[in-house]
Amino acid sequence: MTIRHLLTHTSGLPREAMGVNWSDLTFPNRDAMIRRLPELETVFPAETEWKYSNLALSLAGEIVAAVSGEPWPRYVESHILTPLGMKSTLTLPQGGMAGLSTGYGRRVPGERRRVRPFVDVAAERPAGNIASNVEDLARFVALQMRDGAAGGAQVLKGSTLREMRRIRWLLPDWRSGWGLGFSVRRVGEQVRAGHGGVLPGQRTQIELAPADKLGVIVLTNADDGDPVRYVDQAFALLTPVVKRAVEAPKAAGAAEPFWDRYAGTYTSEQSDVKVMVLDGKLTLVDPEAENPWEARILLKPVSAGTFRMTAASCSYGAIGELLTFETGADGRVTRMKTANEYWLRK
């Protein structure tokens, strides 16, 4: 069992620590949880099934404390909340604190909603006991949109943030799964990362679509709150608006005048391909592809006769590598080649 298994909920550990009772709202303290760990058995062998586990995340918090030498709440405050300016966020909230929302039970016909008690999950605090507000959580979401080097408000470098949101466990529906701590799901063509939270009288959902620079935070204070529904509606309404607002003006394509010398048909034992100037861009097209336009490869100039292969949607394994046009003694292009193959010009 590894840390990655804990963060992706593939450790096979039970959902809760021994002593947790969501009906009676009783939770063991940290010492009791650690003392009783040897009595627990895994439900599945690690990395064979996906199973959400608050216990797994609680142990991840214990690892943070052991490695850093700081208690988990202090580490989160000093290394995450303070650099991000999340001044209203609490790792150890207490019942009755000013500004803390009151949780309510579900709607029952003919009855008033019951006030739900404040809950401290004790040993499982790393799995879900932080109190925050929309303004502070927006600062956390904004971090996910940045791509700088680590330091100051950039708590983690951009590549680390992307790794957290990359699918590590794909669920059977092939449209959702888990990264490191984040759930990831595809809604239409939009990929979102996020997480929800549930405590008595409180239901929340945060989701962000980094490619669209858009995040949605929904906090509700009732057992029958449905934050995911509001998240989906907010994305449906806002995504096209934000896309239009941030979209850079499209410059008219301008082909280099000498690119015409590369245009033509190129052949190999496997296929014939066409090189053309389309919309001001030097483009490689495979006429035999199921959809030649979607499978096209754009050739971006690097130096004289050398181009880098790029594509918005293509599975060709050499994407990102270089393609070079070679000429004969008369200056006419005779073939094009990549590092591993070549095509003769017809």
C-alpha positions in Angstrom: 0.0 0.0 0.0 1.4 3.4 -1.1 0.7 7.1 -0.5 -0.7 7.2 -4.1 -3.2 4.4 -3.1 -4.4 6.5 -0.1 -4.9 9.6 -2.3 -6.6 7.8 -5.1 -8.9 5.7 -2.9 -7.4 2.5 -4.2 -5.8 1.3 -0.9 -8.6 -1.1 -0.1 -8.9 0.4 3.4 -12.4 0.6 5.1 -14.3 3.8 4.6 -13.9 4.8 8.2 -11.7 4.3 11.2 -12.9 1.9 13.9 -15.1 3.8 16.3 -16.6 6.2 13.8 -20.4 6.2 14.0 -22.3 8.5 11.7 -25.6 7.7 13.3 -24.5 8.6 16.8 -22.0 11.2 15.6 -19.1 9.7 17.6 -15.6 9.8 16.4 -12.4 8.4 18.0 -9.5 10.8 18.8 -6.2 10.4 17.0 -4.6 8.2 19.7 -7.6 5.8 19.7 -7.5 5.6 15.9 -3.8 4.7 15.8 -4.1 2.3 18.6 -6.9 0.4 16.8 -5.4 0.4 13.4 -3.8 -3.1 13.8 -7.3 -4.5 14.3 -8.4 -3.4 10.8 -8.4 -5.5 7.7 -8.3 -4.2 4.1 -11.6 -4.7 2.3 -9.7 -5.3 -1.0 -6.1 -5.8 -1.9 -4.5 -2.4 -2.9 -5.1 -1.2 -6.4 -7.7 -3.8 -7.3 -10.9 -1.8 -6.6 -11.9 1.8 -6.1 -13.3 2.5 -2.7 -13.6 5.9 -1.1 -12.0 5.9 2.3 -11.9 8.7 4.9 -9.5 6.5 6.9 -7.1 6.6 3.9 -7.1 10.4 3.8 -6.7 10.6 7.6 -3.6 8.4 7.3 -2.3 10.7 4.6 -2.6 13.5 7.0 -0.6 11.5 9.6 2.1 11.0 6.9 2.3 14.8 6.4 2.8 15.3 10.1 5.4 12.6 10.4 7.5 13.8 7.5 7.2 17.5 8.3 7.5 17.3 12.0 4.4 19.6 12.3 0.9 18.6 13.4 -1.4 18.4 10.3 -3.5 21.5 11.1 -0.4 23.7 11.6 1.2 22.4 8.4 -1.9 23.2 6.3 -2.1 26.7 7.9 1.5 27.6 7.4 2.2 26.0 4.0 -1.2 26.4 2.2 -3.7 28.7 3.8 -1.4 31.6 4.8 0.5 31.8 1.4 -2.8 31.8 -0.4 -4.3 34.5 1.8 -7.1 32.2 3.0 -7.5 34.1 6.3 -11.0 33.0 7.0 -10.4 29.3 6.6 -10.0 27.2 9.8 -8.5 23.7 10.2 -9.9 23.3 13.7 -13.3 25.0 13.7 -15.3 25.0 16.9 -19.1 24.9 17.3 -20.7 28.2 18.0 -18.0 30.3 16.3 -19.0 33.6 14.7 -19.6 33.2 11.0 -20.1 29.5 11.1 -23.2 28.4 9.1 -26.0 26.5 10.9 -26.7 23.1 9.3 -30.2 21.9 8.8 -31.8 18.5 8.3 -33.7 17.3 5.2 -37.2 18.6 4.4 -39.9 16.4 5.9 -43.6 17.2 5.0 -45.4 18.9 7.8 -42.3 19.5 9.9 -39.8 22.3 10.4 -36.2 21.5 9.4 -34.2 20.2 12.3 -31.0 22.1 13.3 -28.1 19.7 12.9 -25.3 19.7 15.4 -21.8 20.9 14.7 -19.5 17.9 14.2 -15.8 17.5 14.8 -14.7 14.3 13.1 -11.6 14.2 15.4 -9.1 11.6 14.1 -10.5 12.0 10.6 -10.0 15.8 10.4 -7.6 15.5 7.4 -10.5 13.9 5.5 -13.0 16.7 6.0 -13.2 19.2 8.9 -12.0 22.4 7.3 -14.4 25.4 7.5 -14.1 28.0 4.8 -16.1 30.4 2.6 -16.5 31.1 -1.1 -14.0 34.0 -1.1 -11.2 31.9 0.4 -12.0 28.8 -1.7 -11.8 31.0 -4.8 -8.2 31.7 -3.9 -7.6 27.9 -3.8 -9.3 27.5 -7.1 -7.2 30.3 -8.6 -4.0 28.5 -7.6 -5.1 25.6 -9.9 -5.2 28.0 -12.8 -1.7 29.2 -12.5 1.4 27.6 -13.9 4.4 29.3 -12.3 7.3 28.0 -10.2 6.6 27.2 -6.5 7.0 30.0 -4.1 4.8 32.5 -2.2 1.2 32.3 -3.3 2.2 29.6 -5.9 2.1 26.9 -3.2 2.9 24.2 -5.8 4.5 24.5 -9.2 2.2 24.2 -12.2 3.4 20.7 -13.2 2.6 19.3 -9.7 -0.9 20.8 -9.9 -1.4 19.2 -13.2 -0.2 15.8 -11.9 -2.8 16.0 -9.1 -5.6 16.4 -11.6 -4.3 13.7 -14.0 -6.5 10.5 -14.0 -4.8 7.8 -12.0 -7.9 5.5 -11.6 -10.5 5.4 -14.4 -14.0 4.2 -13.3 -16.0 1.8 -15.4 -18.1 4.6 -17.0 -14.9 5.9 -18.7 -16.1 9.4 -18.0 -14.9 9.8 -14.4 -12.1 8.8 -12.1 -9.6 10.0 -9.6 -6.4 11.9 -9.6 -4.3 12.6 -6.5 -7.0 13.8 -4.0 -9.2 15.2 -6.8 -12.1 13.5 -8.5 -12.1 14.0 -12.3 -15.0 13.8 -14.6 -15.9 14.6 -18.2 -19.1 16.5 -18.8 -19.6 16.8 -22.6 -16.2 17.9 -23.9 -15.3 19.6 -20.6 -12.9 17.9 -18.2 -13.4 19.0 -14.5 -11.5 18.3 -11.3 -12.9 18.8 -7.9 -14.3 17.3 -4.7 -17.4 17.4 -2.6 -17.9 17.4 1.1 -20.6 16.1 3.4 -21.1 16.6 7.1 -24.4 16.7 9.0 -26.3 19.7 7.7 -23.6 20.7 5.2 -23.1 19.6 1.5 -20.5 21.3 -0.7 -18.9 20.8 -4.2 -15.9 22.5 -5.8 -15.1 21.9 -9.5 -12.7 23.6 -11.9 -12.0 23.3 -15.6 -8.4 24.6 -15.9 -8.6 24.5 -19.7 -11.5 27.0 -19.6 -10.1 29.0 -16.6 -13.3 28.5 -14.8 -14.1 27.2 -11.3 -17.4 26.9 -9.5 -17.9 26.7 -5.7 -21.2 25.7 -4.1 -21.8 25.6 -0.4 -25.2 24.5 1.0 -26.3 24.0 4.6 -29.0 21.3 4.5 -28.9 17.5 4.3 -30.9 17.6 1.1 -28.7 20.2 -0.5 -27.7 19.3 -4.0 -24.5 21.2 -4.8 -23.6 19.2 -7.9 -26.8 20.2 -9.6 -25.9 23.9 -9.1 -22.3 23.3 -10.2 -23.5 21.7 -13.5 -25.9 24.6 -14.2 -23.3 27.2 -13.4 -20.8 25.6 -15.8 -23.5 25.3 -18.5 -24.3 29.0 -18.2 -20.8 30.4 -17.7 -18.5 28.3 -19.8 -19.5 29.9 -23.2 -19.4 33.3 -21.7 -16.0 32.9 -20.2 -14.7 31.3 -23.4 -15.8 34.3 -25.4 -14.3 36.7 -22.9 -10.8 35.2 -22.8 -10.5 34.0 -26.4 -7.7 35.8 -28.2 -8.6 37.4 -31.5 -7.8 35.1 -34.4 -5.2 36.5 -36.6 -5.5 35.8 -40.3 -3.2 33.1 -41.5 -0.2 34.2 -43.4 1.8 31.6 -45.2 5.4 32.0 -46.0 5.8 32.5 -49.8 8.4 29.7 -50.1 6.2 27.1 -48.4 4.7 26.2 -51.8 7.9 24.4 -52.6 7.1 21.8 -49.9 3.5 21.2 -51.2 2.9 17.9 -53.0 2.3 14.2 -52.6 4.8 12.1 -50.6 4.8 8.3 -50.7 6.1 5.4 -48.6 5.5 1.7 -48.6 2.7 2.3 -46.1 0.8 5.3 -47.5 0.7 8.4 -49.6 0.3 11.7 -47.8 -0.3 15.3 -49.0 1.5 18.5 -47.9 -0.6 21.6 -48.5 -0.9 25.2 -47.4 -4.3 25.5 -45.7 -5.5 28.6 -43.9 -2.0 30.0 -44.0 -0.5 26.9 -42.4 1.7 24.2 -43.8 -0.4 21.1 -43.2 0.2 17.4 -43.6 -3.0 15.4 -44.5 -3.5 11.7 -44.7 -6.3 11.1 -47.3 -6.8 7.6 -46.0 -7.6 8.7 -42.5 -11.2 8.2 -41.3 -11.5 12.0 -40.9 -8.6 13.6 -42.8 -9.3 17.1 -41.4 -9.4 16.1 -37.8 -6.3 13.9 -38.3 -4.3 16.7 -40.0 -0.8 17.6 -38.7 0.3 21.2 -38.6 3.9 21.9 -39.4 5.4 24.8 -37.4 8.7 26.2 -38.7 11.8 25.7 -36.6 14.5 26.5 -39.2 15.0 26.3 -42.9 13.4 23.1 -44.1 12.7 21.9 -40.6 9.3 21.9 -38.9 7.8 20.6 -35.6 4.7 18.4 -35.9 1.7 19.6 -33.9 -2.0 18.7 -33.9 -5.0 19.7 -31.8 -6.5 16.2 -32.1 -4.2 13.4 -33.3 -2.9 10.1 -32.1 0.1 10.0 -34.4 3.0 9.0 -32.1 5.5 11.4 -33.5 3.6 14.6 -32.6 6.0 17.1 -31.1 8.9 15.7 -33.0 10.7 17.3 -36.0 10.0 16.8 -39.7 12.6 17.8 -42.3 12.3 18.4 -46.1 15.4 17.4 -48.0 16.4 18.9 -51.4 18.4 17.6 -54.3 21.3 19.4 -56.2 18.7 21.4 -58.2 17.1 22.7 -55.0 13.9 20.8 -55.5 12.4 19.0 -52.5 13.0 15.2 -52.9 11.7 13.8 -49.7 10.5 14.5 -46.2 11.6 12.6 -43.1 11.2 12.2 -39.4 13.6 10.6 -37.0 12.3 7.2 -37.8 10.8 7.2 -41.4 10.7 9.0 -44.7 8.5 9.7 -47.6 9.6 10.3 -51.2 8.1 13.1 -53.1 6.2 12.0 -56.2 
